[in-house]
Amino acid sequence: MKDSERPNSTGYSFARVRPIAPAQSRFTGGFFGDLVITCRDSMVPVMGTLMADTERPRYVGNFEVAIGAVEGRHRGPRWNDGDFYKWLEAAAAMYGITRDPRLAAQLDKLIALIGQTQEPDGYIHTDVQIAQRAGDAKPRFGNPMDFEMYNHGHLITAGCVHFAATGKRTLLDIAIKAADFLDREFADPQPAQARHGICPAHLMALTDLYRVTGTTKYLDLAMRLLNMRDLVTQGDDDNQDRIPFREQTTAHGHAVRATYLYAGAADVYAETGDESVFAPLQPIWQDLVEKKLYITGGCGALFDGASPDGAIDQTRITRVHQAFGRAYQLPHSTAHNETCAAIGNMFFAWRMFLITGECKYVDLVEHTFYNSVLAGVSLDGTSFFYTNTLRQLNDMPCELRWPRHREAFMTCFCCPPNVVRTVARLNEYAYAQSDDAIYVTLFGCSTFETTLNGEIVRISQSTRYPWEGKIQILIDQNRAEWDLRLRIPAWARGATLKVNNQPLPDPSVGEFASIRRNWRAGDCVELDLPMPTRLLEAHDLVEETRGQVAVMRGPIVYCLESADLPQGTAVMRVYLSRQSQFTTHCDPSILKGAAVLRGKAFARPITPATGAENALYRRVSAEPLADIDVALVPYFAWDNRGQGEMTVWLPSID
């Protein structure tokens, strides 16, 4: 590696906490271990086969057409290259775990194809290249909606991950060449170029490339491209450029573009310390989690809307789509909640944790992963949601664009590879580190190894979390003093801690419990997180949830499916008592052993059709409610037992 590209051994110069390297942590069993196996055996190979498919929108095939190896046209959305790079990232991360030589050979072949496709100056975007090969004068960066910057960003990220997993420079060199092209192309951004920062995955990518190479021009480029957004005139909330970034205080517009922007800005701050970049992120975070976040951690309530909604100056109002709504606008049946937005929210929350060291951000990482990201993929890893509704009815009163059941393929395939790369890299979220502390951020059977104060530290974790709250952590370390910091989720009232069977003071919820001691090999830490069933209600201004409750246990949001109701009972006619009690059952034959909650509910009988049943308003029924047995299942596991109805929120009676 050239002197100008020496590895940056630390990074995160202005963050309190540093993430771990991928090889430092492994899941060894339990929930996450099973999930990694599903990713290894199903998600990555099945999606790899799909990426090579020539019958549907092309991925690999577009690169083959671009170099003239086969005849044809570009097929699929213009961001297909980026979705292919996401899969490459997932496959590279999985190779880092498995060291599967077949996967390595597959990656080598595809990377060679990408290298052939890349232009000598570093540009690569198959849609434009295929058009130019066919004699079309389609210009580079002629249309922001071509997603060229977005695709380059995902290529750069894949290059960094592949280098970390394999030690090979093949894809990293392609990524560097692409970044150098962007550096020249946007050396002095002009207003006409300013909207090319759409869906800015490139901000995270360029900052990562700086961390990998130590080359400061990539960090400078990330800052330049962030600042370039402020050159936009007559922008809109859909792309977060109606007002300059540093003046923003609310989460608005397209939820994927927004969360990628916030995560990228957090990355830039972590390396530059520019307070003007960090200042908007805290009020934006508060607006998101206090007014625009679903109970599942999903975000982006609207298929379509207008923003700023209800503005006095109507000339400012523009269309938004896949977007945050107004404050407290959180519909159930028509919720959009794109899976990519949940993943972007994870990225944002994780980076805010690294910057601040605050527990609340990791709480949201966990919550969003279990309840929103995992909902985007079936239990067998072969089918996916683009949108994630909180209520599914057999007869919807309106047309909605995306499938209401998971599909193996969809024409806009951005979410499925996004889920796969997130699962493949989940071990990187399990632990974090500062100069004298190790943070345990995710609970699951895992191992972790690092060097602290010049000493090797090994940690192993065993647990049945998220179905049980007992976590055991074993330390393998010669005598050395350092802090072990354990996340105590905000919901874990009554949590207890022991070291070598000796109780410690009860930890505070919503904070990291710090245990500082001179550790010895064999020291055992036991954390017990009580997991009673909790009934939740929403803020009074969330109009759709008035008089309704949702059910959680531990970090898991539950839902009711029609598969668990007496025949002929509709989910819309089921009620819970605010005093409802549930028992927990785990059966390996049901939803891969997920904890199912069983209890009593009430149902309103379906009356014979009289015409009044379909009236917009009708007289309150005097018929008594019937007692019924119900089972609630984790929301992420719904739609795995055939088509049916589902709801997260249920009307309550006292």
C-alpha positions in Angstrom: 0.0 0.0 0.0 1.4 3.4 -0.9 2.5 5.8 1.8 -0.5 8.0 1.1 -2.8 5.0 1.6 -1.5 3.7 4.9 -4.2 2.0 7.1 -5.7 4.3 9.6 -5.3 2.3 12.8 -8.0 4.1 14.8 -10.4 6.3 13.0 -13.4 7.8 14.8 -11.2 10.6 16.1 -14.2 12.5 17.5 -16.2 9.6 18.8 -16.3 8.3 22.3 -16.6 4.7 21.2 -15.0 2.7 18.3 -16.6 -0.2 16.4 -14.9 -3.5 16.2 -13.3 -5.1 13.2 -15.4 -7.8 11.6 -13.1 -10.7 12.6 -13.1 -9.8 16.3 -16.6 -11.2 17.0 -18.5 -14.3 16.0 -22.0 -15.6 16.8 -21.7 -19.1 18.2 -25.3 -20.3 18.5 -28.7 -19.2 19.8 -30.9 -16.8 17.9 -28.2 -14.9 16.1 -26.2 -18.0 15.4 -29.2 -19.6 13.7 -29.7 -16.4 11.8 -26.2 -16.4 10.5 -26.7 -20.1 9.3 -29.8 -19.0 7.4 -27.8 -16.2 5.9 -25.0 -18.5 4.9 -27.1 -21.4 3.6 -30.1 -19.5 2.1 -29.9 -15.7 1.9 -26.5 -15.3 0.3 -26.6 -18.2 -2.2 -30.2 -17.8 -3.2 -29.8 -14.1 -3.9 -26.5 -14.8 -5.7 -28.3 -17.1 -8.1 -31.0 -14.4 -8.6 -28.3 -11.8 -9.3 -27.1 -14.0 -12.2 -30.6 -14.5 -13.5 -31.1 -13.2 -17.1 -34.9 -13.6 -17.3 -35.8 -10.7 -15.0 -34.2 -7.3 -14.5 -30.5 -7.8 -14.8 -27.7 -7.4 -12.2 -24.7 -9.3 -13.3 -26.1 -9.3 -16.8 -26.0 -5.5 -17.0 -22.2 -5.6 -16.5 -21.9 -8.3 -19.2 -23.9 -6.1 -21.7 -21.8 -3.0 -20.7 -18.6 -4.7 -21.8 -20.1 -6.2 -24.9 -19.9 -9.8 -23.8 -23.6 -10.3 -24.6 -26.1 -8.2 -26.6 -29.0 -6.5 -25.0 -30.1 -3.4 -23.2 -30.0 -2.3 -19.6 -32.8 -4.0 -17.7 -34.2 -2.9 -14.4 -34.0 0.3 -12.3 -31.0 2.5 -12.7 -29.9 1.6 -9.1 -29.6 -2.1 -9.9 -25.8 -1.8 -9.8 -25.9 -0.6 -6.2 -28.2 -3.4 -5.2 -25.7 -5.9 -6.8 -22.9 -4.2 -4.8 -25.0 -4.7 -1.6 -25.1 -8.4 -2.3 -21.3 -8.4 -3.0 -20.9 -6.7 0.4 -23.0 -9.4 2.1 -21.1 -12.2 0.3 -17.8 -10.8 1.3 -18.8 -10.4 4.9 -20.1 -14.0 4.9 -16.8 -15.2 3.4 -15.1 -13.5 6.3 -17.1 -15.7 8.6 -17.0 -19.0 6.7 -13.8 -18.9 4.6 -15.8 -20.9 2.0 -13.4 -21.2 -1.1 -16.4 -21.6 -3.4 -17.7 -18.2 -2.3 -14.3 -16.7 -2.7 -14.1 -18.0 -6.3 -17.5 -16.6 -7.0 -16.5 -13.2 -5.7 -13.2 -13.2 -7.6 -15.1 -13.9 -10.9 -17.6 -11.1 -10.3 -15.0 -8.6 -9.2 -13.0 -9.3 -12.4 -16.2 -8.5 -14.4 -16.6 -5.2 -12.5 -13.0 -4.4 -13.2 -13.6 -5.0 -16.9 -16.7 -2.7 -16.8 -15.0 0.2 -15.1 -13.8 2.9 -17.4 -10.1 3.9 -17.4 -10.9 7.1 -15.5 -12.8 5.2 -12.8 -16.4 5.8 -13.9 -18.8 2.9 -13.7 -22.5 2.9 -14.1 -24.0 0.3 -16.5 -27.1 2.1 -17.4 -25.1 5.0 -18.9 -22.4 2.8 -20.3 -24.8 0.5 -22.1 -26.6 3.5 -23.6 -23.3 5.0 -24.8 -22.2 1.6 -26.3 -25.4 1.6 -28.3 -24.7 5.1 -29.7 -26.9 7.1 -27.3 -25.3 10.4 -26.3 -26.5 9.9 -22.7 -24.2 12.0 -20.5 -22.6 11.0 -17.3 -24.3 12.6 -14.3 -26.9 14.1 -16.6 -29.9 13.2 -14.4 -29.8 13.0 -10.6 -32.5 10.3 -10.8 -29.9 8.0 -12.5 -28.5 7.3 -9.1 -24.9 7.3 -10.2 -23.5 8.7 -7.0 -25.6 6.1 -5.0 -24.2 3.2 -7.0 -20.6 4.5 -6.7 -21.2 4.7 -2.9 -22.3 1.1 -2.6 -19.4 0.0 -4.8 -16.9 1.7 -2.4 -18.6 0.2 0.7 -18.3 -3.3 -0.9 -14.7 -2.7 -1.7 -13.9 -1.8 1.9 -15.8 -4.8 3.3 -14.2 -7.2 0.8 -10.7 -5.9 1.8 -11.5 -6.4 5.5 -12.8 -9.9 4.9 -10.2 -11.2 2.5 -7.1 -9.0 2.6 -7.3 -8.8 -1.2 -7.1 -5.4 -2.9 -9.0 -6.4 -6.1 -12.3 -4.7 -5.2 -10.7 -2.1 -3.0 -8.6 -0.9 -5.9 -11.7 -0.6 -8.1 -13.4 1.4 -5.2 -10.4 3.7 -4.9 -10.4 4.3 -8.7 -14.1 5.1 -8.5 -13.6 7.5 -5.5 -10.7 9.2 -7.4 -13.1 9.7 -10.3 -15.7 11.3 -8.0 -13.0 13.5 -6.5 -12.1 14.9 -9.9 -15.7 15.1 -11.1 -16.8 17.0 -8.1 -13.7 18.9 -7.4 -15.6 22.2 -7.5 -19.3 21.4 -7.3 -21.6 23.7 -9.1 -25.4 24.2 -8.5 -26.2 22.1 -11.6 -24.5 19.1 -9.9 -25.9 19.6 -6.4 -28.8 17.2 -6.6 -26.6 14.2 -7.5 -26.3 13.6 -3.8 -29.6 11.7 -3.8 -29.9 8.8 -1.4 -26.4 9.6 -0.1 -24.9 6.1 0.6 -21.6 7.7 -0.7 -21.1 9.7 2.5 -20.7 6.6 4.7 -18.7 4.9 1.9 -16.2 7.7 1.4 -15.7 8.0 5.2 -15.1 4.3 5.4 -12.6 4.5 2.5 -10.7 7.2 4.4 -10.6 4.9 7.5 -9.3 2.0 5.4 -6.7 3.9 3.4 -5.8 6.8 5.6 -6.1 9.0 2.5 -7.6 12.3 3.7 -8.9 13.4 0.3 -11.7 10.8 0.6 -12.8 12.4 3.9 -12.5 15.9 2.3 -14.6 14.6 -0.6 -17.3 13.4 1.8 -17.5 16.8 3.4 -17.5 18.5 0.0 -20.4 16.3 -1.2 -22.3 17.0 2.0 -21.8 20.7 1.6 -22.7 20.4 -2.1 -26.3 19.9 -1.0 -26.6 23.5 0.1 -26.1 24.6 -3.5 -29.5 23.3 -4.4 -32.0 25.9 -5.4 -35.7 25.2 -5.4 -35.1 21.9 -3.6 -37.7 19.9 -1.8 -38.2 17.9 1.4 -38.3 14.6 -0.6 -34.6 14.9 -1.0 -33.9 16.9 2.2 -32.6 19.9 0.3 -35.4 22.4 0.6 -33.4 24.1 3.3 -29.6 23.8 4.0 -28.7 20.7 6.0 -27.2 22.6 8.9 -30.5 24.5 9.4 -32.6 21.3 9.6 -34.2 20.3 12.9 -36.8 17.6 11.8 -36.9 14.3 10.0 -38.7 14.9 6.8 -39.0 13.5 3.2 -38.0 10.2 1.8 -37.1 8.1 4.8 -34.3 6.1 3.1 -32.7 9.2 1.7 -33.1 10.9 5.0 -31.6 8.2 7.3 -28.7 7.7 4.9 -28.0 11.4 5.0 -28.1 11.5 8.8 -25.9 8.5 9.1 -23.4 9.9 6.6 -23.3 13.2 8.3 -22.7 11.4 11.6 -19.8 9.6 10.0 -18.3 12.8 8.7 -18.5 14.4 12.1 -16.9 11.4 13.8 -13.8 12.1 11.7 -13.8 15.9 11.4 -15.3 17.1 14.7 -17.2 19.8 12.8 -19.9 20.7 15.3 -22.0 22.4 12.6 -22.4 18.9 11.0 -23.4 17.3 14.3 -25.7 20.0 15.6 -28.7 19.1 13.4 -28.5 15.4 14.2 -29.7 15.6 17.8 -32.9 17.6 17.1 -33.6 15.4 14.1 -33.1 12.3 16.2 -35.5 13.6 18.8 -38.1 14.5 16.2 -37.8 11.0 14.7 -38.1 9.0 17.8 -40.6 11.1 19.6 -43.0 11.9 16.8 -42.4 9.8 13.7 -41.2 6.3 14.7 -43.4 3.2 14.6 -43.5 0.9 17.6 -41.6 -1.6 15.5 -38.8 0.9 14.8 -40.0 1.3 11.3 -40.1 4.8 9.8 -41.5 6.5 6.7 -45.2 6.3 7.2 -46.4 7.5 3.8 -46.6 6.0 0.4 -47.2 9.5 -0.9 -47.7 12.9 0.7 -46.9 16.6 0.6 -44.3 18.5 2.5 -44.2 20.9 4.3 -47.8 19.7 5.0 -50.3 22.5 5.5 -47.7 25.3 5.0 -49.1 28.8 4.8 -46.9 29.5 1.8 -48.3 26.9 -0.6 -45.5 27.5 -3.1 -43.2 25.7 -0.7 -45.2 22.4 -0.8 -43.9 19.6 -2.9 -44.7 15.9 -3.3 -42.9 13.4 -1.1 -43.0 9.7 -1.3 -41.9 6.8 0.9 -41.7 9.5 3.4 -42.0 10.6 7.0 -45.4 12.1 7.6 -46.3 15.0 9.9 -45.7 14.6 13.6 -47.7 11.6 15.1 -49.0 10.6 11.6 -48.6 6.8 11.9 -51.2 4.9 10.0 -51.5 1.1 10.5 -53.0 -0.5 7.4 -51.4 1.9 4.9 -48.0 2.2 6.6 -45.2 2.3 4.1 -42.2 1.6 6.4 -39.7 0.6 3.7 -37.3 -2.0 4.9 -34.4 0.1 3.7 -35.5 2.9 5.9 -35.4 0.7 9.0 -31.8 -0.2 8.0 -30.9 3.4 7.4 -32.3 4.1 10.9 -30.0 1.4 12.3 -27.1 3.0 10.6 -28.0 6.5 12.0 -28.6 5.1 15.6 -25.3 3.1 15.6 -23.2 6.1 14.6 -24.9 8.3 17.2 -24.0 5.7 19.8 -20.3 5.7 18.6 -20.2 9.5 18.8 -21.9 9.9 22.2 -21.5 6.5 24.0 -25.2 6.8 25.0 -27.2 3.6 25.6 -30.5 4.9 24.0 -29.0 4.7 20.5 -28.1 1.0 20.8 -31.5 0.3 22.3 -32.9 1.5 19.0 -30.4 -0.4 17.0 -31.6 -3.6 18.7 -35.3 -2.7 18.6 -35.2 -1.8 14.9 -33.3 -4.9 13.9 -35.6 -7.4 15.7 -38.9 -5.7 14.8 -38.4 -4.0 11.5 -35.3 -5.2 9.7 -36.1 -8.9 10.4 -39.7 -8.4 9.4 -38.4 -7.7 5.9 -37.3 -11.3 5.3 -39.0 -14.6 5.7 -37.8 -17.1 8.4 -36.3 -19.3 5.6 -34.4 -16.3 4.1 -35.9 -16.6 0.6 -38.7 -13.9 0.4 -38.9 -10.3 1.3 -41.1 -7.3 2.1 -40.5 -3.9 0.6 -43.0 -2.2 2.9 -44.0 -3.3 6.4 -47.6 -2.7 7.4 -48.7 -2.8 11.0 -52.1 -4.2 10.0 -53.0 -6.6 7.1 -56.6 -7.0 6.2 -58.0 -9.4 3.6 -60.0 -6.6 1.9 -58.0 -3.4 1.7 -60.1 -0.3 0.8 -57.3 1.3 -1.3 -54.7 0.4 -3.9 -51.2 0.1 -2.5 -48.1 -0.3 -4.8 -46.1 -3.0 -3.0 -47.0 -6.7 -2.3 -48.7 -7.3 1.0 -47.0 -10.7 1.4 -43.3 -11.5 1.1 -42.0 -12.1 -2.4 -38.9 -13.9 -3.7 -38.4 -11.1 -6.2 -39.7 -7.5 -6.8 -38.8 -5.2 -9.6 -37.3 -2.7 -7.2 -34.9 -5.0 -5.4 -33.2 -2.5 -3.1 -34.5 -3.9 0.2 -33.7 -7.6 0.0 -29.9 -7.3 -0.5 -29.9 -4.5 2.1 -31.4 -7.0 4.6 -28.8 -9.6 3.7 -25.8 -7.4 4.1 -27.1 -6.2 7.4 -27.6 -9.7 8.7 -24.2 -10.8 7.3 -22.5 -7.9 9.2 -24.5 -8.1 12.4 -21.6 -9.4 14.5 -20.0 -5.9 14.0 -22.8 -4.5 16.2 -22.4 -7.0 19.1 -19.5 -5.2 20.8 -17.7 -1.9 20.8 -14.6 -0.5 22.5 -13.0 2.6 23.8 -9.4 3.1 25.2 -10.2 1.4 28.5 -13.6 -0.2 28.1 -15.4 -2.9 26.3 -19.1 -2.4 25.5 -21.5 -5.3 25.2 -24.1 -3.9 22.9 -26.1 -6.9 21.6 -27.0 -10.0 23.6 -26.4 -13.3 21.9 -24.2 -16.4 22.0 -20.9 -15.0 20.8 -17.2 -14.6 21.2 -15.1 -11.4 21.1 -11.4 -10.9 21.2 -9.5 -7.6 21.4 -6.4 -5.9 22.8 -6.9 -3.5 25.7 -4.0 -1.7 27.4 -1.6 -4.0 25.5 -3.3 -7.2 26.9 -5.4 -9.7 24.9 -9.0 -9.9 26.2 -11.4 -12.7 25.2 -15.1 -12.7 26.0 -17.7 -15.4 25.5 -21.4 -14.8 25.9 -24.1 -17.4 26.3 -27.9 -16.8 26.5 -31.3 -17.7 25.1 -32.0 -14.0 24.4 -34.4 -12.6 23.1 -36.7 -15.3 24.5 -35.0 -15.3 27.9 -33.3 -12.5 29.8 -30.4 -14.4 31.4 -27.0 -13.5 29.9 -23.7 -15.1 31.1 -20.4 -13.5 30.1 -17.1 -15.3 30.7 -13.8 -13.4 30.7 -10.6 -15.0 29.6 -7.9 -12.5 30.7 -4.8 -12.3 32.8 -4.8 -9.8 35.6 -5.7 -6.4 34.1 -8.0 -3.5 35.1 -10.6 -2.2 32.6 -14.3 -1.4 32.3 -16.9 -3.9 31.1 -20.0 -1.9 30.1 -23.2 -3.8 29.7 -26.2 -2.3 28.0 -29.3 -2.2 30.3 -32.2 -1.7 27.9 -34.7 1.0 28.9 -37.5 -1.7 29.2 -35.5 -3.9 31.6 -36.8 -2.7 35.0 -35.6 -4.9 37.8 -32.4 -6.0 36.0 -29.7 -7.5 38.3 -26.0 -8.1 37.9 -23.6 -10.5 39.5 -19.9 -11.1 39.2 -18.6 -14.5 40.3 -22.0 -15.0 41.9 -21.7 -11.9 44.1 -24.5 -9.4 43.6 -23.7 -5.9 42.4 -25.9 -2.8 42.9 -29.0 -2.9 40.7 -28.1 -1.2 37.4 -30.0 1.8 36.0 -32.1 1.1 33.0 -31.4 2.9 29.8 -27.7 3.2 30.6 -24.5 1.1 30.4 -23.7 -0.6 33.7 -20.0 -0.2 34.2 -18.0 -2.9 36.0 -14.4 -1.9 36.6 -12.1 -4.4 38.2 -8.9 -6.3 37.9 -10.2 -9.1 35.7 -8.9 -12.7 36.0 -9.4 -15.6 33.6 -12.6 -17.4 34.4 -14.4 -14.4 35.9 -18.2 -14.8 35.2 -20.7 -11.9 34.8 -24.4 -12.7 35.0 -27.0 -10.2 33.8 -30.6 -11.0 34.3 -33.1 -8.9 32.4 -36.7 -9.5 33.5 -39.1 -10.1 30.6 -42.7 -9.7 31.7 -45.3 -9.0 29.0 -45.9 -5.3 28.6 -48.9 -3.6 27.2 -48.1 -0.2 25.6 -50.2 2.7 24.4 -49.2 5.5 22.1 -49.1 9.3 22.6 -52.6 10.8 22.6 -51.9 12.6 19.3 -51.3 9.3 17.4 -55.0 9.3 16.4 -54.9 5.8 14.8 -54.0 4.2 18.2 -56.6 5.9 20.4 -58.1 3.2 22.7 -55.7 0.5 21.5 -52.8 -1.3 22.9 -49.7 -3.2 21.6 -47.9 -6.0 23.3 -44.1 -6.3 23.9 -41.9 -8.8 25.7 -38.3 -8.0 26.1 -37.2 -6.3 22.9 -39.9 -8.0 20.8 -43.1 -6.5 19.4 -45.9 -9.0 19.1 -48.8 -9.2 16.7 -52.0 -11.2 16.2 -52.5 -13.3 13.1 -55.8 -14.8 11.9 -54.0 -18.2 11.9 -54.2 -18.1 15.7 -57.9 -17.1 15.9 -61.1 -19.3 16.0 -62.4 -19.8 12.5 -64.5 -17.0 11.2 -63.0 -14.4 13.7 -61.6 -11.3 12.0 -58.6 -9.6 13.6 -60.5 -6.3 13.6 -63.1 -7.7 16.0 -60.6 -8.9 18.7 -60.1 -6.9 21.9 -57.6 -7.1 24.7 -58.1 -6.2 28.3 -55.7 -3.7 29.8 -55.2 -6.4 32.5 -54.5 -9.2 30.0 -52.0 -11.8 31.2 -50.0 -14.0 28.9 -47.9 -17.1 29.3 -44.8 -17.8 27.1 -44.4 -20.9 25.0 -41.5 -21.9 22.8 -42.0 -24.8 20.4 -39.3 -25.6 17.9 -41.9 -26.7 15.4 -43.6 -23.3 15.4 -41.9 -20.3 13.8 -38.4 -21.7 14.5 -38.9 -21.8 18.2 -39.9 -18.2 18.7 -41.6 -17.4 22.0 -45.4 -17.3 21.5 -47.6 -15.5 24.0 -50.9 -17.3 24.9 -53.7 -15.7 26.7 -57.4 -14.6 26.7 -59.0 -12.0 24.5 -62.5 -11.0 23.5 -64.2 -11.1 20.2 -67.2 -9.3 18.8 -69.4 -11.8 16.7 -69.8 -11.2 13.0 -73.5 -10.3 12.6 -75.5 -11.3 9.5 -75.2 -8.7 6.7 -77.9 -6.1 7.1 -76.4 -3.3 5.1 -75.5 -1.4 8.2 -72.3 -3.4 8.5 -70.9 -1.5 5.5 -72.2 1.9 6.6 -69.7 4.6 7.3 -71.3 5.1 10.7 -73.5 2.7 12.6 -75.2 2.2 15.9 -73.0 0.8 18.6 -73.6 -2.9 19.0 -75.1 -4.2 22.2 -74.0 -7.8 21.6 -71.8 -9.1 24.3 -68.2 -10.0 23.6 -67.1 -13.6 23.6 -64.1 -14.9 25.5 -61.5 -16.5 23.1 -58.1 -18.0 23.4 -55.4 -16.2 21.4 -51.7 -16.6 20.6 -49.5 -13.6 19.8 -46.4 -14.1 17.7 -43.3 -11.9 17.1 -44.1 -9.3 14.5 -41.0 -10.2 12.6 -42.3 -13.7 12.1 -45.8 -12.9 10.7 -46.7 -14.0 7.2 -44.7 -17.2 7.5 -47.7 -19.5 7.8 -49.7 -18.6 4.7 -51.7 -15.6 3.8 -54.0 -14.1 6.5 -54.8 -11.1 8.5 -52.5 -9.5 11.1 -52.5 -6.5 13.5 -50.0 -5.1 16.0 -52.5 -2.7 17.7 -55.7 -4.1 19.2 -58.6 -2.2 20.8 -58.7 -2.4 24.5 -61.4 -2.7 27.1 -61.2 -2.2 30.8 
